[in-house]
């Protein structure tokens, strides 16, 4: 859709609205979506943005899958979700502009929250760290379709401090820890159902 993978970043860098779909590669992208039998999206918000910007995309060929986790990882998260929590909020350390690490740090400091920036941990160590932390501060600078770290934090019982750019945060399945877990359990089968 956009060479910057963010319409907002495109405008910040180039000083004009995103016009990526108007050039040669944009026309190829539109043809690709127009001829696609199925296009899976990570969130309803992402789907709506694509439908509003890509005129060749047919709504009846679009589906929201969200993220998917292995059964083993879901079982692991379920087994540690009730760990005793400390008073620390976690912030994802990332060099990616969109993740908004510095803005999350500023938010924590402005609100007097104890925080720790996490980066580069092996996956299960990250999950254990989240399972013993009070919460997660995740406030991206533009739309983040369905960030896994937010889902993992929800499944692990963390408080979430999010902003409007976390696209899946208001979807029905994300309302409770239990509904999130049930929805995530269904994702692999849902994926394969599109191809039966």
C-alpha positions as CSV (number, residue, x, y, z in Angstrom):
1,X,0.0,0.0,0.0
2,X,2.8,2.5,1.0
3,X,6.5,2.2,0.5
4,X,7.0,3.4,4.1
5,X,4.4,0.9,5.4
6,X,2.8,3.9,7.0
7,X,0.7,6.6,5.4
8,X,1.5,8.9,8.3
9,X,5.3,8.4,8.0
10,X,5.1,8.9,4.2
11,X,3.5,12.3,4.8
12,X,6.1,13.2,7.5
13,X,9.1,12.2,5.3
14,X,7.9,13.5,2.0
15,X,5.7,16.4,3.1
16,X,2.7,15.3,1.1
17,X,0.0,12.7,1.3
18,X,0.8,9.1,0.3
19,X,0.6,8.7,-3.5
20,X,2.2,5.2,-3.7
21,X,-0.8,3.7,-5.5
22,X,-0.6,6.2,-8.3
23,X,2.8,5.1,-9.7
24,X,3.8,2.1,-11.7
25,X,4.3,-0.2,-8.7
26,X,1.1,1.1,-7.2
27,X,-0.8,0.0,-10.3
28,X,0.8,-3.5,-10.1
29,X,-0.2,-3.6,-6.4
30,X,-3.8,-2.6,-7.3
31,X,-3.9,-5.3,-10.0
32,X,-2.5,-7.9,-7.5
33,X,-5.3,-7.1,-5.0
34,X,-7.9,-6.9,-7.7
35,X,-7.2,-10.4,-8.9
36,X,-6.6,-12.0,-5.5
37,X,-9.1,-14.7,-4.5
38,X,-8.5,-14.0,-0.8
39,X,-6.8,-11.2,1.1
40,X,-6.3,-11.8,4.8
41,X,-5.9,-8.8,7.2
42,X,-4.6,-8.5,10.7
43,X,-7.4,-6.3,12.0
44,X,-10.8,-4.8,10.9
45,X,-9.1,-1.4,10.9
46,X,-6.4,-2.5,8.5
47,X,-9.1,-4.1,6.3
48,X,-11.1,-0.9,6.2
49,X,-8.1,1.3,5.3
50,X,-7.2,-1.0,2.4
51,X,-10.8,-1.1,1.2
52,X,-11.0,2.7,1.3
53,X,-7.7,3.2,-0.6
54,X,-7.5,0.3,-3.0
55,X,-10.4,0.5,-5.4
56,X,-9.7,-2.8,-7.1
57,X,-10.0,-4.8,-3.8
58,X,-13.3,-6.7,-3.6
59,X,-14.8,-6.7,0.0
60,X,-16.2,-10.2,-0.5
61,X,-12.6,-11.5,-1.0
62,X,-11.3,-10.0,2.2
63,X,-11.1,-11.6,5.7
64,X,-9.7,-10.7,9.0
65,X,-7.4,-13.4,10.5
66,X,-5.5,-11.4,13.1
67,X,-2.4,-13.0,14.6
68,X,-1.9,-16.7,15.1
69,X,0.0,-18.6,17.8
70,X,1.0,-22.2,18.0
71,X,-1.0,-24.4,20.4
72,X,2.2,-24.9,22.4
73,X,2.8,-21.2,22.9
74,X,-0.9,-20.6,23.9
75,X,-0.7,-23.4,26.4
76,X,2.6,-22.0,27.8
77,X,1.0,-18.5,28.2
78,X,-2.0,-20.0,29.8
79,X,0.2,-21.9,32.3
80,X,2.0,-18.7,33.5
81,X,-0.8,-16.1,33.2
82,X,-1.5,-16.2,37.0
83,X,2.1,-15.5,38.0
84,X,2.5,-12.9,40.7
85,X,2.9,-9.4,39.2
86,X,5.3,-6.7,40.2
87,X,4.7,-2.9,39.8
88,X,6.6,-2.5,36.5
89,X,5.2,-1.6,33.2
90,X,7.1,-3.0,30.2
91,X,7.9,-0.9,27.1
92,X,9.1,-2.6,23.8
93,X,12.5,-1.3,22.9
94,X,12.6,-1.0,19.1
95,X,14.5,0.9,16.5
96,X,11.4,1.0,14.4
97,X,9.8,4.4,14.2
98,X,6.3,3.1,14.3
99,X,6.7,1.3,17.7
100,X,7.1,4.7,19.5
101,X,9.6,3.5,22.1
102,X,10.6,7.1,23.2
103,X,7.0,8.3,23.3
104,X,6.2,5.3,25.6
105,X,9.0,6.2,27.9
106,X,7.9,9.8,28.0
107,X,4.3,8.6,28.8
108,X,5.6,6.5,31.7
109,X,7.7,9.3,33.1
110,X,5.0,11.9,32.7
111,X,2.6,9.6,34.6
112,X,5.1,8.5,37.3
113,X,5.0,4.8,36.3
114,X,7.8,2.4,37.0
115,X,8.9,1.0,33.7
116,X,11.5,-1.3,32.0
117,X,12.4,-1.2,28.3
118,X,12.7,-4.8,27.0
119,X,14.5,-5.8,23.8
120,X,16.1,-8.8,22.3
121,X,14.8,-11.4,24.9
122,X,14.3,-15.0,23.7
123,X,10.6,-15.5,23.1
124,X,9.7,-17.6,26.2
125,X,11.8,-15.3,28.5
126,X,9.8,-12.4,27.1
127,X,6.6,-14.2,28.0
128,X,7.8,-15.0,31.5
129,X,8.9,-11.4,32.0
130,X,5.4,-10.2,30.9
131,X,3.7,-12.7,33.1
132,X,5.4,-11.1,36.2
133,X,4.9,-7.5,35.1
134,X,2.0,-5.2,36.0
135,X,1.5,-4.0,32.4
136,X,2.5,-3.0,29.0
137,X,2.8,0.5,27.6
138,X,2.4,0.3,23.8
139,X,1.6,3.5,22.0
140,X,2.7,3.3,18.3
141,X,3.0,6.4,16.2
142,X,0.7,5.2,13.4
143,X,-1.5,2.2,12.8
144,X,-0.1,-1.1,14.0
145,X,-2.4,-3.7,12.7
146,X,-2.4,-6.4,15.3
147,X,0.7,-6.2,17.4
148,X,1.5,-9.6,18.9
149,X,3.1,-8.2,22.1
150,X,-0.2,-6.6,23.0
151,X,-2.1,-9.9,22.5
152,X,0.6,-11.7,24.5
153,X,0.3,-9.1,27.3
154,X,-3.5,-9.5,27.4
155,X,-3.2,-13.3,27.5
156,X,-0.8,-13.0,30.4
157,X,-3.0,-10.7,32.5
158,X,-1.1,-7.4,32.1
159,X,-2.8,-4.0,32.3
160,X,-2.6,-2.3,28.9
161,X,-1.8,1.3,28.2
162,X,-2.6,1.7,24.5
163,X,-3.5,4.4,22.1
164,X,-5.9,4.6,19.1
165,X,-3.2,3.3,16.7
166,X,-3.4,-0.3,18.1
167,X,-6.0,-1.4,15.5
168,X,-7.4,-4.5,17.2
169,X,-7.9,-3.0,20.7
170,X,-11.6,-2.4,20.2
171,X,-12.5,-5.6,18.4
172,X,-14.9,-7.9,20.2
173,X,-12.5,-10.8,20.6
174,X,-10.1,-8.6,22.5
175,X,-12.5,-7.5,25.2
176,X,-11.4,-10.0,27.9
177,X,-8.5,-12.3,28.6
178,X,-10.8,-15.3,28.0
179,X,-12.3,-14.1,24.8
180,X,-8.8,-13.3,23.5
181,X,-7.6,-16.8,24.4
182,X,-10.6,-18.5,22.7
183,X,-10.2,-16.4,19.6
184,X,-6.4,-17.1,19.3
185,X,-7.1,-20.8,19.7
186,X,-9.4,-20.6,16.6
187,X,-7.0,-18.8,14.3
188,X,-5.1,-21.7,12.7
189,X,-8.3,-23.5,11.8
190,X,-9.8,-20.3,10.6
191,X,-6.8,-19.8,8.3
192,X,-7.1,-23.2,6.8
193,X,-10.9,-22.9,6.4
194,X,-10.3,-20.2,3.7
195,X,-8.6,-22.8,1.5
196,X,-10.9,-25.8,1.9
